[in-house]
Amino acid sequence: MTEEEGGTGQITSTKYYTYNGYPMKEERICYYNISTGYETICKGTDTSGAANSMSNMILDLAGYGSVAVGLFNSAMTACQSYAEITGTAPLSGSYEDFVQVKLSYDVSTKYTYADLGYGDGYRLGAVTQKVRLIHIDILQYYADCKGGREISTHQVLDRTYTTLNYSNPDPKAIASIYELWVERIGAEIYHHPIIF
């Protein structure tokens, strides 16, 4: 197995092995402690209404189903979190209101190749993925007659999710050698896509 360090927080590794008599190659690209940067999830007059129903991030595990990941340590919503910190419910109805989210995570993408012996060498058959959610920061702002108030919350998530075939991609890679099989984890917070 060869391994090299790329840019900040990136490790690339390659290994060669045999599975059911077929030569296989796996390339793995891992990024550590990556951030989405602050992304605006909702903005404007409906922000407090949106924040009142914002409590989960939905992960699509590409064939393994969907899972809801709580954004807070309890079942509270972003709006309830704001009220707990400030002691008052957010005022609503301003075009300046917003909720932004910044997610920190690790992601490992595995590329699995097989050589079926037809003379065309290694061909990519499967792409699978693992994501570790590290923590999330939620920034809320609601305008009022005094100029508004901005509140930031930080929650440790430390949860790992994989696509269905991440642990054993070899059968899929062999079966899909001429029609690539791709599994990538997707996420959504209040209808806003998060790209890993």
C-alpha positions as CSV (number, residue, x, y, z in Angstrom):
1,M,0.0,0.0,0.0
2,T,1.3,3.4,-0.8
3,E,0.2,6.6,1.0
4,E,0.9,10.2,0.3
5,E,-0.2,13.4,2.0
6,G,-1.7,15.9,-0.3
7,G,-3.0,19.4,0.6
8,T,-4.0,20.4,4.0
9,G,-5.9,17.7,5.7
10,Q,-5.8,15.3,2.7
11,I,-4.4,11.8,2.6
12,T,-4.4,9.6,-0.6
13,S,-3.7,5.9,-0.4
14,T,-3.5,3.1,-3.0
15,K,-3.5,-0.6,-2.4
16,Y,-3.4,-3.7,-4.6
17,Y,-4.9,-7.0,-3.6
18,T,-6.8,-10.0,-5.0
19,Y,-10.5,-10.7,-4.5
20,N,-12.1,-14.0,-5.7
21,G,-9.1,-14.4,-8.0
22,Y,-9.4,-11.0,-9.6
23,P,-6.6,-8.4,-9.2
24,M,-8.1,-5.3,-7.5
25,K,-6.9,-1.8,-6.8
26,E,-8.3,0.6,-4.2
27,E,-7.6,4.3,-4.2
28,R,-8.8,6.2,-1.2
29,I,-8.9,10.0,-0.9
30,C,-9.5,11.3,2.7
31,Y,-10.1,14.9,3.7
32,Y,-9.9,15.7,7.4
33,N,-11.5,18.6,9.3
34,I,-13.1,20.1,6.3
35,S,-15.7,22.9,6.7
36,T,-18.6,23.9,4.5
37,G,-18.1,27.5,5.6
38,Y,-21.3,29.3,6.7
39,E,-24.1,28.6,4.4
40,T,-27.4,30.5,4.5
41,I,-30.2,28.0,5.2
42,C,-33.0,30.5,5.3
43,K,-33.2,34.3,5.0
44,G,-35.9,37.0,5.2
45,T,-39.3,37.3,6.7
46,D,-40.0,33.6,7.1
47,T,-36.7,32.9,8.9
48,S,-38.1,32.4,12.4
49,G,-40.8,30.1,11.1
50,A,-38.1,28.0,9.3
51,A,-35.9,28.0,12.4
52,N,-38.9,26.8,14.4
53,S,-39.0,23.6,12.4
54,M,-35.2,23.2,12.0
55,S,-33.9,20.5,14.3
56,N,-32.3,17.8,12.1
57,M,-30.0,17.3,9.2
58,I,-31.2,14.5,6.8
59,L,-28.5,12.3,5.4
60,D,-29.1,10.3,2.2
61,L,-26.8,7.3,2.5
62,A,-27.1,6.3,-1.2
63,G,-28.9,3.0,-1.1
64,Y,-28.8,2.5,2.6
65,G,-31.7,4.8,3.3
66,S,-31.9,8.2,5.0
67,V,-31.1,9.1,8.6
68,A,-32.0,12.2,10.7
69,V,-29.1,13.7,12.6
70,G,-30.1,16.1,15.4
71,L,-28.6,19.5,15.2
72,F,-28.8,20.0,18.9
73,N,-28.1,17.8,22.0
74,S,-31.8,17.6,22.6
75,A,-34.9,17.6,20.4
76,M,-35.0,21.4,20.4
77,T,-35.2,23.5,17.2
78,A,-33.0,26.3,16.1
79,C,-35.7,28.8,17.2
80,Q,-36.0,27.1,20.7
81,S,-32.2,27.2,21.0
82,Y,-32.2,31.0,20.3
83,A,-34.9,31.5,22.9
84,E,-33.1,29.4,25.5
85,I,-29.9,31.5,25.0
86,T,-31.5,34.9,24.9
87,G,-34.5,34.4,27.2
88,T,-36.8,35.7,24.5
89,A,-38.4,34.3,21.3
90,P,-36.9,35.8,18.1
91,L,-38.8,38.6,16.6
92,S,-39.9,37.8,13.1
93,G,-40.7,39.5,9.8
94,S,-37.5,41.3,8.8
95,Y,-35.8,40.9,5.5
96,E,-32.5,41.0,7.4
97,D,-33.2,37.8,9.4
98,F,-31.1,34.7,8.6
99,V,-30.0,31.3,9.8
100,Q,-26.6,30.1,8.7
101,V,-24.9,26.7,9.3
102,K,-21.3,25.7,9.2
103,L,-20.6,22.0,9.3
104,S,-17.1,20.5,10.0
105,Y,-16.5,16.9,8.8
106,D,-14.1,14.2,7.5
107,V,-14.8,12.5,4.2
108,S,-13.3,9.3,2.8
109,T,-14.1,8.4,-0.8
110,K,-13.0,4.9,-2.0
111,Y,-12.5,4.2,-5.7
112,T,-12.4,0.4,-6.3
113,Y,-11.0,-1.0,-9.6
114,A,-11.0,-4.6,-10.9
115,D,-9.0,-6.3,-13.7
116,L,-11.3,-9.0,-15.1
117,G,-8.5,-10.3,-17.4
118,Y,-10.0,-9.0,-20.7
119,G,-6.8,-7.2,-21.6
120,D,-8.1,-3.7,-20.6
121,G,-6.4,-3.6,-17.2
122,Y,-7.9,-2.1,-14.1
123,R,-11.3,-0.4,-14.6
124,L,-13.1,1.6,-12.1
125,G,-16.2,-0.3,-10.9
126,A,-17.4,1.3,-7.7
127,V,-17.2,4.6,-5.8
128,T,-18.2,4.5,-2.1
129,Q,-18.1,6.9,0.7
130,K,-17.8,7.5,4.5
131,V,-18.5,10.8,6.3
132,R,-17.7,11.7,9.9
133,L,-19.7,14.7,11.1
134,I,-17.5,16.5,13.6
135,H,-19.4,19.5,14.8
136,I,-21.9,22.1,13.6
137,D,-22.2,25.9,14.2
138,I,-25.5,27.6,13.8
139,L,-25.7,31.4,13.5
140,Q,-29.0,33.1,13.8
141,Y,-29.8,36.8,13.4
142,Y,-33.2,38.5,14.0
143,A,-33.6,42.2,13.5
144,D,-35.5,44.3,16.0
145,C,-35.9,48.0,16.8
146,K,-32.6,48.0,18.7
147,G,-30.6,46.8,15.7
148,G,-31.1,43.0,16.0
149,R,-29.3,40.2,17.8
150,E,-27.0,37.5,16.6
151,I,-26.6,34.2,18.4
152,S,-24.2,31.4,17.6
153,T,-24.4,27.8,18.9
154,H,-21.8,25.1,18.6
155,Q,-22.7,21.4,18.8
156,V,-20.4,18.4,18.8
157,L,-21.8,15.7,16.6
158,D,-19.0,13.1,16.3
159,R,-21.0,10.6,14.2
160,T,-19.8,8.4,11.3
161,Y,-21.9,7.2,8.4
162,T,-21.0,5.0,5.4
163,T,-22.7,4.1,2.2
164,L,-24.0,0.5,1.9
165,N,-21.0,-1.0,0.1
166,Y,-18.2,1.1,1.7
167,S,-16.9,-1.7,3.9
168,N,-17.0,-4.3,1.1
169,P,-17.1,-2.6,-2.4
170,D,-15.3,-5.5,-4.3
171,P,-18.5,-7.4,-5.4
172,K,-20.1,-4.2,-6.7
173,A,-16.9,-3.1,-8.4
174,I,-16.6,-6.5,-10.3
175,A,-20.3,-6.5,-11.2
176,S,-20.3,-2.9,-12.3
177,I,-17.0,-2.8,-14.2
178,Y,-18.7,-1.6,-17.4
179,E,-21.4,0.5,-15.7
180,L,-19.9,2.4,-12.8
181,W,-21.6,2.0,-9.4
182,V,-21.5,5.3,-7.4
183,E,-22.6,5.8,-3.8
184,R,-22.1,9.3,-2.3
185,I,-23.6,10.6,0.9
186,G,-25.8,13.7,0.5
187,A,-27.2,15.9,3.2
188,E,-30.0,18.5,3.6
189,I,-30.9,21.0,6.3
190,Y,-34.3,22.5,5.9
191,H,-34.4,21.8,2.2
192,H,-30.9,23.2,1.7
193,P,-28.4,20.8,0.2
194,I,-25.1,20.3,1.9
195,I,-22.3,19.1,-0.4
196,F,-19.5,16.8,1.0
